[in-house]
């Protein structure tokens, strides 16, 4: 009886401290630093609108501006914000900082869905391909979570390794199908990830991820509680299975839509949440605005690098993100090892 009472008091104290800390952080969301981050990000977006191989203020400039650069910049905003938030969701649900759609095989499953739709339904519309990619991304993410539930892991590093391993298996199967159906070139373009083909009439599907982004803001507290673990979340009355299903569905939709329109954006969901958490802590709701802004900024910078480093040719943004994200990923591993967080 005494032990139970002591545990209850201790738990209540922790809850009060957590609530106070969250209120304190929420009051500090709109800081001069955040305002500066917004201004810098808007500046990058303006620079993206003005970067290209044709003169905006020429006779045909405004017409080209409307059908190419505006859709491309909108896609940069939506993709950067949504994929970065997918990383936050998956890291909370797995309680692992090294998890995101690229390191769980979700993007590879989305690619499999695209190739299957192109093989089975050659005349499928862009929306139909997106639906196939979303369904397969959802199945693949569930497979990853089920695998984690079945296996006892002692190292946080093993989790992304398992995801990368599963993704490699799926990717090999996808490549085989693409080779047999003469879609290998399409698969290569998809894996590169590029905003080159984002024009008026093709980018509109990206507005779907805006709905996902808004939904994440609405249910952010539930994901934060789920991040405490299944037992803790269940004890406070949260339907953990429903939150897991909801998070998986959101990640699948955002990944499927982005994969269909743009392609894979490697390590974006890994880099951005970890950068934000380094200087803001782990409260999801107060971090979400920062995650969105930083995600947009990172994608825009990488896209600008790809468009200007060998102009008039363009390097796919996925290659630039892969290089930057890989370096950051290694840095995070080394940092975690110095802190004693990696046990192999």
C-alpha positions in Angstrom: 0.0 0.0 0.0 2.8 2.4 1.0 4.8 1.5 -2.1 1.8 2.1 -4.4 1.0 5.4 -2.8 4.6 6.5 -3.2 4.6 5.5 -6.9 1.4 7.5 -7.4 2.9 10.6 -5.8 6.1 10.2 -7.8 4.1 9.8 -11.0 1.9 12.8 -10.2 5.0 14.9 -9.6 6.5 13.9 -12.9 3.3 14.7 -14.7 3.2 18.1 -13.1 6.8 18.8 -14.1 6.2 17.6 -17.6 3.1 19.8 -18.0 4.9 22.8 -16.6 7.8 22.2 -19.0 5.5 21.9 -21.9 3.6 25.1 -21.1 6.9 26.8 -20.7 8.2 25.6 -24.1 4.9 26.4 -25.8 5.0 30.0 -24.6 8.5 30.2 -26.2 7.6 28.9 -29.6 7.2 32.5 -31.1 10.7 33.7 -30.2 13.0 36.0 -32.1 14.9 33.0 -33.3 11.8 31.4 -34.7 10.9 34.6 -36.5 14.4 34.8 -37.9 14.1 31.2 -39.1 10.8 32.0 -40.9 12.3 35.1 -42.5 15.3 33.1 -43.7 13.1 30.3 -45.1 10.9 32.8 -46.9 14.1 34.3 -48.4 15.1 30.9 -49.6 11.7 30.3 -51.2 11.9 33.7 -53.0 15.4 32.7 -54.2 13.9 29.4 -55.5 11.3 31.3 -57.4 13.9 33.5 -59.0 16.4 30.7 -59.9 16.2 29.2 -63.3 17.3 29.4 -66.9 14.7 31.8 -68.2 14.2 35.5 -67.4 11.1 35.9 -65.2 10.5 39.5 -66.4 10.7 38.5 -70.1 7.7 38.3 -72.5 7.0 34.7 -71.8 8.5 34.8 -68.3 5.3 35.3 -66.2 3.7 32.4 -68.1 6.6 30.0 -67.4 6.8 31.4 -63.8 3.2 30.3 -63.2 3.4 26.8 -64.6 6.9 25.8 -63.4 8.5 27.8 -60.6 5.4 28.4 -58.5 4.3 24.7 -58.5 7.9 23.7 -57.8 8.2 26.0 -54.8 4.9 24.9 -53.4 6.0 21.3 -53.7 9.2 22.2 -51.9 7.2 23.6 -49.0 4.8 20.7 -48.8 7.4 17.9 -49.2 9.8 19.4 -46.8 7.3 19.9 -44.0 5.5 16.6 -44.4 8.5 14.3 -44.7 10.2 16.0 -41.8 7.1 15.4 -39.7 7.0 11.8 -40.8 10.4 11.4 -39.2 9.1 12.9 -36.0 6.1 10.5 -35.9 8.2 7.4 -36.6 10.8 8.3 -34.1 8.2 8.7 -31.4 6.4 5.5 -32.2 9.6 3.5 -32.3 11.3 5.5 -29.5 14.4 5.7 -31.7 16.1 8.8 -33.1 17.5 7.0 -36.1 14.2 6.0 -37.7 12.5 7.7 -40.6 10.8 6.6 -43.9 14.1 5.9 -45.6 15.6 3.8 -42.7 12.4 1.7 -42.2 11.9 0.7 -45.8 8.7 2.8 -46.2 10.0 4.6 -49.3 11.1 1.3 -50.9 7.6 -0.2 -50.3 6.1 2.9 -51.9 8.4 2.4 -54.9 7.2 -1.2 -55.2 3.6 0.1 -55.2 4.4 2.5 -58.1 6.1 -0.2 -60.2 3.2 -2.7 -59.5 0.7 -0.1 -60.7 2.7 0.7 -63.8 3.0 -3.0 -64.5 -0.5 -4.2 -63.8 -2.3 -1.0 -65.0 -0.1 0.6 -67.7 -2.5 3.4 -68.3 -3.1 4.2 -64.6 -3.5 7.9 -63.7 -1.2 9.7 -61.4 -3.8 9.4 -58.6 -4.0 5.7 -59.1 -0.3 5.3 -58.9 -0.3 7.4 -55.8 -2.9 5.2 -54.3 -0.9 2.1 -55.0 2.3 3.7 -53.5 0.3 4.7 -50.4 -1.2 1.3 -49.8 2.2 -0.5 -50.2 3.9 2.1 -48.0 1.2 1.5 -45.3 1.7 -2.3 -45.6 5.5 -1.9 -45.4 5.4 0.3 -42.4 3.1 -2.1 -40.6 5.5 -5.0 -41.4 8.4 -3.0 -39.9 6.4 -2.3 -36.7 5.3 -5.9 -36.4 8.9 -7.0 -36.8 10.0 -4.7 -34.0 7.3 -6.1 -31.7 8.5 -9.7 -32.4 12.2 -9.1 -31.8 13.9 -7.9 -28.6 16.6 -5.3 -29.5 19.4 -4.2 -27.2 20.8 -1.5 -29.5 19.1 1.6 -30.9 21.4 1.2 -33.9 19.9 -2.2 -34.8 16.5 -0.7 -35.5 17.4 1.4 -38.6 19.7 -1.5 -39.7 16.7 -3.8 -39.7 14.7 -1.2 -41.6 17.4 -0.7 -44.2 17.8 -4.4 -44.6 14.0 -4.9 -45.2 14.1 -2.0 -47.6 17.0 -3.5 -49.5 15.0 -6.8 -50.0 12.0 -4.9 -51.2 14.1 -2.7 -53.5 15.7 -5.8 -55.0 12.3 -7.2 -55.8 11.2 -3.9 -57.2 14.2 -3.7 -59.4 13.6 -7.2 -60.7 10.0 -6.3 -61.7 11.2 -3.0 -63.3 13.8 -4.9 -65.3 11.3 -7.5 -66.5 8.7 -4.8 -67.4 11.1 -2.3 -69.0 10.6 0.3 -66.3 14.1 0.3 -65.0 14.8 3.9 -66.2 11.6 5.1 -64.4 12.7 3.4 -61.2 16.1 5.1 -61.5 14.5 8.5 -61.8 12.3 7.8 -58.9 15.2 6.8 -56.6 17.1 10.0 -57.5 14.2 12.2 -56.3 13.8 15.4 -58.2 11.5 18.5 -58.5 12.3 18.9 -62.2 9.0 17.3 -63.3 6.9 19.3 -60.9 4.8 21.5 -63.1 1.2 22.8 -63.2 -1.1 19.8 -63.7 1.2 17.4 -61.9 1.9 18.9 -58.5 -1.7 19.2 -57.3 -1.6 15.9 -55.5 0.9 17.4 -53.1 -1.9 19.4 -51.5 -3.0 16.1 -49.9 0.0 16.1 -47.6 -1.1 19.5 -46.3 -4.1 17.7 -44.8 -1.7 15.2 -43.2 0.4 18.1 -41.8 -2.6 19.8 -40.2 -3.8 16.4 -38.8 -0.4 15.9 -37.2 -0.7 19.3 -35.4 -4.1 18.3 -34.1 -3.1 14.9 -32.6 0.5 15.9 -31.7 -0.1 15.3 -27.9 -1.2 11.7 -28.6 2.0 11.0 -30.5 4.0 12.5 -27.6 2.3 10.2 -25.1 2.7 7.2 -27.4 6.4 8.1 -27.5 6.6 7.2 -23.8 6.0 3.6 -24.6 3.0 1.2 -24.9 2.7 0.5 -21.2 2.9 4.1 -20.1 0.6 5.3 -22.8 -2.0 2.6 -21.9 -1.8 3.5 -18.3 -2.9 7.1 -19.0 -5.9 5.9 -21.0 -4.4 6.2 -24.6 -5.5 3.7 -27.2 -2.0 2.9 -28.2 -3.0 0.6 -31.1 -5.2 3.3 -32.6 -2.4 5.9 -32.4 0.0 3.5 -34.0 -2.4 2.8 -36.8 -3.1 6.5 -37.3 0.6 7.4 -37.3 1.3 4.6 -39.8 -1.5 5.8 -42.1 -0.2 9.5 -42.0 3.3 8.4 -42.8 2.1 6.2 -45.6 0.0 8.9 -47.2 2.7 11.5 -47.0 5.4 9.1 -48.3 3.1 7.7 -51.1 2.2 11.1 -52.4 5.7 12.5 -52.3 7.1 9.3 -53.9 4.7 9.6 -56.7 5.2 13.3 -57.5 8.8 13.8 -56.6 10.6 10.5 -55.7 12.5 9.6 -52.6 14.0 12.3 -50.3 16.5 10.3 -48.2 17.3 11.2 -44.6 15.1 14.3 -44.5 13.0 12.8 -41.8 16.1 11.8 -39.9 18.1 15.0 -40.1 15.5 17.7 -39.3 13.9 16.3 -36.1 17.3 15.5 -34.7 18.5 19.0 -35.4 15.4 20.6 -33.8 15.6 18.2 -30.8 19.2 19.2 -30.2 18.3 22.7 -29.2 14.6 22.4 -28.3 14.1 19.1 -26.5 11.5 16.4 -27.3 8.1 18.0 -26.9 6.4 17.3 -30.2 3.8 20.0 -30.2 6.1 22.9 -29.5 8.7 21.5 -31.9 6.4 20.9 -34.9 6.5 24.5 -36.2 10.3 24.3 -36.0 10.4 20.9 -37.8 8.2 22.3 -40.6 10.3 25.4 -41.1 13.7 23.6 -40.9 12.4 20.8 -43.2 11.3 23.4 -45.8 14.7 25.2 -45.5 16.8 22.0 -45.8 14.9 20.8 -48.9 15.0 24.3 -50.5 18.8 24.7 -49.9 19.5 21.2 -51.3 17.3 21.9 -54.4 19.1 25.3 -55.0 22.4 23.5 -54.8 21.3 20.9 -57.3 20.0 23.6 -59.7 23.0 25.9 -59.6 26.1 23.8 -59.0 26.1 22.6 -62.7 23.7 25.0 -64.3 22.0 24.7 -66.8 22.1 21.0 -65.8 20.3 19.9 -62.6 21.5 17.5 -60.0 18.5 15.6 -58.4 17.7 16.9 -54.9 17.7 13.3 -53.6 21.4 13.0 -54.4 22.2 16.2 -52.5 20.0 15.1 -49.6 21.6 11.7 -49.5 25.1 13.2 -49.2 24.1 15.7 -46.6 21.9 13.3 -44.7 24.5 10.6 -44.7 27.1 12.9 -43.1 24.6 14.0 -40.5 23.5 10.4 -39.8 27.2 9.4 -39.1 27.6 12.5 -36.9 24.5 11.5 -34.9 25.8 8.0 -34.4 29.2 9.3 -33.2 27.5 11.7 -30.9 25.3 9.0 -29.4 28.3 6.7 -29.0 30.2 9.4 -27.0 27.2 9.8 -24.8 27.1 6.1 -24.2 23.7 5.6 -25.9 24.8 3.0 -28.4 25.2 -0.5 -27.1 26.1 -3.0 -29.7 
